[in-house]
Amino acid sequence: MKTLVVGGTGLIGAHVALALEAKGHAVTIAARKPPEAPAIGHLPLLIGDYATGEFTSDRLAGFDGLIFAAGNDFRHVPQGTDAAEHLERVNTRGVPAFFTQARAAGVRRAVHIGTFYPQVAPQTTRSSAYVRSRSLTEEGACALVSRDFAVCSVNPPFVVGALSGVDVLGAPTHARYALGQFPDMPLFAIAGGTNFMTVHAVADAVVGALERGEPGASYLIGDENLSFLEYFQRLLDAAGNPDRLTIEDRSHPLLPDDMLYAGRGTVIAYEPDPVERGLLGYRRGDLSETIQAIVADCKNSD
């Protein structure tokens, strides 16, 4: 299948692109600028911004499959711009408009990569402009399902992963924290927790959804439920740091309150549907191994 991965230079998109290539897909990545990650530098590249309408149907013609991994969050809001208005424009309206162009171009199968919040913490669609925009984005994209256009959504939790050349505020930064590379940041954890899964498992699920997903379906995926204390302690243990963390009732510098859409102290725990997991065919149980590898890479890069 000739497949386009929009947001293919990001952490999830890049891993999905590589997983698709390994399965025999002819993969092109689409992004606003060329990739910095060497692992995906060999893939064909389509430059453009979906949010400004640059991906017209004629540019999308010839692709059979589409992965959308470019949803905006608070990190993408331009300074001085109203966040809710920005997210409504680029997510709620922009993504379905892009999918409409893809359908007109003859794309037959598409996967929207969303977020787990609307399914596991539906109250956040009222309290968070970001979650509301992602929920409405998914609804708008899946509403375009037709006999010739199969769209489904894959909704991951907290994603743990790394790729050289992809700079994300996530596990690699947390690993450097555990290694003591941010001496001005105190070591502590916050209350609450969530479901975690590796980026490799997410890529498995997205490939499975593209190949076998049911039109209009919203797949809640996940792996291991951990408290934030347990998550950060695993990082410290992998780093060989003997410190034992304690929970403090204040905003964490690496998990600030504005990133915790269900609120600090909230526990979001669930077990993914085994039938859906079987359909999508994604791995589980590789979280600790992935954390250890990320910490080792950060240590070796010093």
C-alpha positions in Angstrom: 0.0 0.0 0.0 1.3 3.5 -0.8 0.9 5.3 2.5 1.4 8.9 3.6 2.3 9.6 7.2 1.4 13.2 8.1 3.5 14.3 11.1 6.0 11.7 10.0 8.9 13.6 11.5 7.5 13.5 15.1 8.1 10.7 17.6 4.9 8.7 16.9 4.8 9.5 13.2 8.4 8.5 12.6 8.0 5.1 14.4 4.8 4.5 12.5 6.5 5.2 9.2 9.3 2.8 10.0 6.9 0.1 11.1 4.9 0.5 7.9 8.0 0.3 5.8 9.0 -2.9 7.6 5.6 -4.4 6.7 6.2 -3.6 3.0 4.3 -0.4 2.6 5.7 2.3 0.3 5.9 5.1 2.8 6.1 8.9 2.3 6.3 11.3 5.2 4.6 14.7 5.2 5.7 17.6 7.4 6.3 21.3 7.5 10.1 20.9 7.3 12.6 18.1 6.5 13.3 15.5 9.2 16.3 15.7 11.5 16.1 12.0 12.5 18.6 10.0 10.5 16.4 6.9 10.8 13.8 8.4 8.5 16.0 10.5 6.3 15.7 8.0 3.4 12.0 8.2 3.1 10.3 10.3 0.4 9.1 13.7 1.8 6.1 15.8 1.1 6.5 19.4 2.5 3.5 21.3 3.6 1.1 22.3 6.4 -2.3 20.6 6.6 -3.7 23.4 8.8 -3.2 26.0 6.0 -4.8 23.9 3.3 -1.5 23.1 1.5 -2.3 19.4 1.0 -4.9 19.7 -1.7 -6.5 16.6 -3.2 -4.1 16.8 -6.3 -1.1 16.6 -3.9 -2.6 13.6 -2.1 -3.6 11.7 -5.3 -1.9 8.4 -5.7 -1.9 7.4 -2.0 -3.9 4.4 -0.9 -3.5 4.9 2.9 -3.1 7.8 5.3 -1.9 8.1 8.8 -2.5 11.4 10.6 -0.1 11.9 13.5 0.1 15.7 13.6 -2.6 16.9 16.0 -1.7 20.1 17.8 -1.5 20.5 21.6 -0.5 23.4 23.9 3.1 23.2 22.7 2.0 24.3 19.2 0.0 27.4 20.2 1.9 30.5 18.9 2.8 33.0 21.5 0.1 35.6 22.0 -2.5 33.5 20.3 -5.7 32.3 22.1 -5.2 28.6 22.7 -8.8 27.6 22.3 -9.2 29.5 19.0 -5.9 28.0 17.7 -6.9 24.4 18.6 -10.4 24.9 17.2 -8.9 26.1 13.9 -6.1 23.6 13.4 -7.7 20.5 15.1 -11.5 20.7 15.1 -11.8 22.3 11.7 -8.4 21.7 10.1 -8.1 17.9 10.4 -11.5 17.0 9.0 -10.9 19.4 6.2 -7.7 17.6 5.4 -9.4 14.2 5.6 -12.0 15.6 3.2 -9.2 16.4 0.7 -7.8 12.9 1.2 -11.1 11.3 0.4 -11.5 13.4 -2.7 -8.0 12.3 -3.8 -9.0 8.7 -3.7 -7.3 7.6 -0.4 -9.1 4.5 0.7 -8.0 3.8 4.3 -7.0 6.3 6.9 -6.1 6.3 10.6 -6.4 9.3 12.9 -4.1 9.1 16.0 -5.9 10.8 18.8 -5.7 10.8 22.6 -7.2 8.5 25.3 -8.7 11.3 27.4 -12.2 11.5 25.8 -12.7 7.8 26.4 -11.2 7.4 29.9 -11.9 10.8 31.3 -14.8 12.3 29.4 -15.2 15.2 31.8 -12.0 16.6 30.3 -13.7 17.4 27.1 -15.5 20.1 29.1 -12.6 21.4 31.2 -9.8 21.3 28.5 -9.9 23.1 25.2 -7.2 20.7 24.0 -9.1 17.5 24.8 -12.3 19.0 23.4 -10.6 19.8 20.1 -9.1 16.3 19.8 -12.4 14.7 20.6 -14.2 16.8 18.0 -11.4 16.2 15.5 -11.9 12.5 15.8 -15.7 12.8 15.4 -15.2 15.0 12.3 -12.7 12.7 10.7 -14.7 9.5 11.4 -17.9 11.2 10.1 -16.4 11.1 6.7 -16.5 7.3 6.4 -18.0 6.1 3.2 -18.1 3.0 1.1 -14.8 4.0 -0.4 -13.2 5.7 2.5 -12.5 3.8 5.7 -11.4 5.9 8.7 -10.8 4.9 12.3 -9.0 6.4 15.3 -6.3 4.9 17.5 -6.1 6.6 20.9 -3.0 6.0 23.0 -2.2 7.0 26.6 1.1 8.3 27.9 3.6 7.3 25.2 7.2 6.4 26.2 9.8 6.4 23.4 12.7 8.1 21.8 14.4 8.5 18.4 17.7 10.2 17.6 17.0 13.6 16.0 13.5 13.9 17.4 13.4 16.4 20.2 10.4 15.8 22.4 9.5 16.7 26.0 9.1 13.2 27.2 11.0 10.1 28.3 14.4 11.2 27.1 14.1 14.4 29.2 12.8 12.4 32.1 15.8 10.0 31.7 18.2 13.0 31.9 16.3 14.1 35.0 16.9 10.7 36.6 20.6 10.8 35.6 21.0 14.0 37.5 21.6 16.2 34.4 19.2 18.9 35.7 20.8 19.6 39.1 18.6 22.6 39.8 15.4 20.4 39.6 14.6 18.6 42.8 13.9 14.9 42.6 10.3 14.1 43.6 7.1 12.6 42.2 3.5 13.8 42.1 0.3 11.9 43.2 -1.8 10.2 40.5 -0.9 8.0 37.6 -2.0 6.8 34.3 -1.6 4.1 31.6 1.7 4.0 29.8 2.7 2.3 26.6 5.8 2.4 24.3 5.9 4.1 21.0 6.7 0.8 19.4 3.4 -0.6 20.7 1.6 2.4 19.4 3.2 1.9 16.0 2.0 -1.7 16.0 -1.5 -0.6 16.7 -1.6 2.0 14.0 -0.3 -0.4 11.4 -2.9 -2.9 12.5 -5.6 -0.2 12.3 -4.6 0.8 8.8 -4.7 -2.8 7.6 -7.6 -4.2 9.6 -9.5 -1.4 11.5 -13.2 -1.1 11.3 -14.5 2.1 9.7 -15.6 4.6 12.3 -14.1 2.7 15.2 -12.3 4.5 18.1 -9.7 2.1 19.5 -8.5 2.8 23.1 -5.1 1.2 23.3 -2.7 0.9 26.3 -0.4 -1.3 28.3 0.7 -0.8 31.9 -1.0 1.2 34.7 1.6 3.0 36.8 1.6 5.8 39.4 3.8 8.7 38.5 5.9 7.7 41.5 6.4 4.2 40.0 7.2 5.7 36.6 9.9 8.1 37.8 11.3 5.5 40.2 11.8 3.1 37.3 13.8 5.8 35.5 15.9 6.4 38.6 16.5 2.7 39.0 17.5 2.3 35.4 19.9 5.2 35.9 21.5 3.5 38.9 20.3 6.4 41.1 19.9 5.1 44.6 17.4 7.8 45.7 13.9 6.8 46.7 11.4 9.3 45.6 8.6 10.8 47.7 5.3 12.4 46.6 5.0 16.2 46.9 1.9 18.2 46.5 3.2 20.8 44.0 3.5 21.1 40.2 6.2 18.9 38.8 8.7 20.7 36.5 8.5 17.8 33.9 4.8 17.0 34.3 3.3 20.5 34.9 -0.3 20.9 35.8 -1.3 22.2 32.4 -0.2 18.8 30.9 -2.4 16.8 33.3 -5.8 17.3 31.7 -7.6 15.2 34.3 -5.9 17.1 37.1 -3.0 16.5 39.4 -3.5 13.5 41.7 -6.0 11.8 39.4 -5.4 8.1 38.6 -6.4 7.0 35.1 -6.2 3.2 35.0 -7.8 0.8 32.6 -7.3 -2.5 30.7 -7.4 -2.3 26.9 -10.1 -4.5 25.2 -8.5 -7.9 24.5 -10.6 -8.3 21.3 -9.4 -4.9 20.0 -5.9 -5.6 20.9 -6.0 -8.9 19.0 -7.4 -7.2 16.0 -4.7 -4.5 16.0 -2.0 -6.9 17.0 0.1 -4.6 19.2 2.7 -5.7 21.8 2.6 -5.3 25.5 5.0 -5.7 28.4 8.0 -3.8 26.9 7.8 -0.6 29.0 10.6 -1.4 31.5 12.9 -2.6 28.7 12.2 0.6 26.7 12.9 2.8 29.8 16.2 1.1 30.4 17.2 1.6 26.7 16.3 5.3 26.8 18.3 5.9 30.0 21.3 4.0 28.6 21.2 6.0 25.4 21.1 9.3 27.4 24.0 8.1 29.5 26.1 7.1 26.5 25.4 10.4 24.8 27.2 12.4 27.5 
